[in-house]
Amino acid sequence: MKLDIRTDFTKFPRAVSVLTAGEAGAVTPYDRAVLAHDERHLRRRVIELAGGDRVLVDLPEPVALGDRDRLVLEDGRHVEIVAAEEPLYDIRAESAVHLAELAWHIGNRHLAAAIEAERILILRDHVIKAMLEGLGATVRDVSEPFVPVRGAYSGHAHAEAHAHSHAEAHSHAHSESHSHSHSHSHDHDSHNHD
């Protein structure tokens, strides 16, 4: 949502904390916000709710909100976050091992992906579709809510709850700092993740 630079942000209710879907309990949300996956990465921004109200999200650090997570307003009301339907590819494989191989190729290209037992979902990209079909995948267009796997460096406020010893057991060619910046000019197929 584009707002004029002179917008008075004090007129909007402020969302100051987050609850996961499991932490929300029996509190009925007063409204909801339907957001695409990249819009669910928030720190400070005005969002529009389904009922037409606007809320200033004003969090202490960036978070990646999942489907059915809640924003908590200063007055205690909840806003439920709903994952919007997006144009995706539904990727199927010949076997579980083949699906794991496809997931490796997708991950090696640093693409957001929702990984399920029988399929992988990614945002549509005709170049990636051609690559996956070349690897034997069945790829079809779907429109569904997109809830990709959260990465180790996603900055989600609830990441502390998930023990992660990956950095200690993983020698990586890139910097292991939490910024985990990459130069994407190298050939992803040739670098080693041993």
C-alpha positions in Angstrom: 0.0 0.0 0.0 1.4 3.4 -1.0 0.9 6.2 1.4 1.6 9.9 1.1 4.8 11.0 2.9 2.6 13.4 4.9 0.4 10.5 6.2 -0.3 10.9 9.9 0.6 7.4 11.3 -0.7 8.3 14.7 -4.3 7.9 13.4 -3.9 4.2 12.8 -4.1 1.5 15.5 -0.7 0.1 16.2 0.2 -3.6 16.1 3.0 -4.1 18.6 3.5 -7.8 19.0 2.9 -11.2 17.3 1.4 -14.5 18.4 1.8 -17.7 16.4 -1.4 -19.5 15.3 -0.9 -21.9 18.2 -0.4 -19.2 20.8 -3.6 -17.2 19.8 -5.9 -19.3 22.0 -9.6 -18.7 21.9 -9.4 -15.0 21.2 -11.6 -14.1 18.2 -9.8 -11.7 15.9 -11.5 -8.4 15.2 -10.4 -8.5 11.6 -7.9 -10.2 9.3 -5.3 -9.2 6.7 -4.9 -11.3 3.6 -1.3 -11.0 2.5 1.0 -12.7 0.0 4.1 -14.5 1.3 6.5 -11.5 0.7 4.0 -9.1 2.3 4.1 -11.2 5.5 7.7 -10.2 6.2 7.0 -7.1 8.4 8.5 -4.7 10.8 7.1 -1.2 10.3 4.4 -0.8 7.6 0.8 0.1 7.3 -1.4 -2.8 6.1 -5.0 -2.8 5.0 -7.4 -5.2 6.7 -10.2 -7.1 5.0 -12.8 -4.8 6.6 -11.2 -1.7 5.2 -9.4 -0.4 8.3 -5.7 0.3 8.3 -3.2 -0.8 11.0 0.4 0.4 11.5 2.6 -2.6 12.2 5.3 -1.3 14.5 7.4 -4.3 15.7 10.8 -4.2 17.4 12.3 -6.5 14.8 11.4 -8.0 11.4 9.2 -11.1 11.5 7.9 -13.6 8.9 4.3 -14.2 9.7 2.7 -17.5 8.9 -0.9 -18.3 7.9 -3.2 -17.8 10.9 -0.6 -16.0 13.0 -1.8 -12.9 14.8 -0.8 -9.3 15.2 -1.7 -7.9 18.6 -2.8 -4.3 18.8 -1.9 -1.9 21.6 -5.5 -2.2 22.9 -5.3 -6.0 22.9 -7.4 -6.7 19.8 -6.0 -9.4 17.4 -5.6 -9.2 13.6 -5.4 -12.6 12.0 -3.0 -13.0 9.1 -4.3 -15.1 6.2 -2.0 -16.4 3.4 -3.3 -15.0 0.1 -3.7 -17.3 -2.9 -0.7 -16.9 -5.3 0.2 -18.2 -8.7 2.4 -21.3 -8.0 3.8 -24.4 -9.5 2.8 -27.8 -8.0 5.8 -30.0 -8.5 5.5 -33.8 -8.3 8.2 -36.4 -8.5 8.6 -40.1 -9.5 9.6 -41.1 -5.9 10.5 -39.7 -2.5 14.2 -39.7 -3.4 13.4 -37.8 -6.7 11.3 -35.3 -4.7 14.3 -34.8 -2.4 16.6 -34.2 -5.4 14.2 -31.7 -6.8 14.0 -29.9 -3.4 17.9 -29.8 -3.4 17.9 -28.1 -6.9 15.3 -25.6 -5.8 17.1 -24.8 -2.5 20.4 -24.5 -4.4 18.8 -21.6 -6.2 17.7 -20.0 -3.0 14.0 -20.1 -4.0 11.2 -20.0 -1.4 9.4 -23.4 -1.4 6.6 -25.1 0.5 7.7 -28.7 0.9 5.1 -31.4 1.5 5.2 -35.2 1.6 4.0 -35.5 -2.0 4.9 -32.2 -3.6 6.8 -28.9 -3.6 5.2 -25.5 -4.2 7.1 -22.6 -5.6 6.2 -19.2 -7.2 6.0 -19.5 -11.0 9.1 -18.9 -13.0 9.3 -20.4 -16.5 13.1 -20.9 -16.4 12.8 -22.9 -13.2 9.8 -24.8 -14.7 11.9 -25.8 -17.7 14.8 -26.9 -15.4 12.5 -29.0 -13.2 10.8 -30.7 -16.2 14.2 -31.4 -17.6 14.9 -33.2 -14.3 11.8 -35.4 -14.8 9.4 -33.5 -12.6 5.7 -33.0 -13.3 4.9 -29.3 -13.0 1.4 -27.8 -13.1 0.0 -24.3 -12.5 -2.1 -23.9 -9.3 -3.4 -20.9 -7.3 -3.1 -21.6 -3.6 -1.9 -19.9 -0.4 1.9 -20.0 -0.3 3.5 -20.8 3.0 7.1 -21.5 2.3 9.5 -23.2 4.7 11.1 -20.6 6.9 14.8 -20.4 6.4 17.4 -20.5 9.2 18.1 -16.8 8.6 14.5 -15.6 8.1 14.5 -13.3 11.2 11.2 -14.7 12.5 10.6 -13.7 16.1 9.7 -17.3 17.0 12.9 -18.8 15.6 14.4 -19.1 19.1 11.9 -21.9 19.8 13.6 -24.1 17.2 17.0 -25.4 18.3 19.3 -25.1 15.4 22.8 -26.6 15.5 23.2 -26.4 11.7 26.0 -23.8 11.8 28.2 -26.0 14.0 27.9 -29.1 11.8 28.0 -27.4 8.4 31.1 -26.1 6.7 29.8 -23.6 4.1 31.5 -21.6 1.4 29.6 -18.5 2.3 29.9 -16.3 5.5 28.1 -18.0 8.4 27.1 -14.6 9.9 23.4 -14.1 10.5 23.3 -11.7 7.6 24.2 -14.7 5.4 24.6 -12.5 2.3 25.3 -14.2 -1.0 26.8 -13.1 -4.2 24.5 -14.6 -6.9 27.0 -14.2 -9.7 28.6 -17.7 -9.1 27.4 -20.9 -10.6 25.0 -22.5 -8.1 25.6 -26.0 -9.6 29.3 -25.9 -9.0 29.6 -24.8 -5.4 30.0 -27.4 -2.7 27.8 -27.6 0.4 29.8 -30.4 2.0 
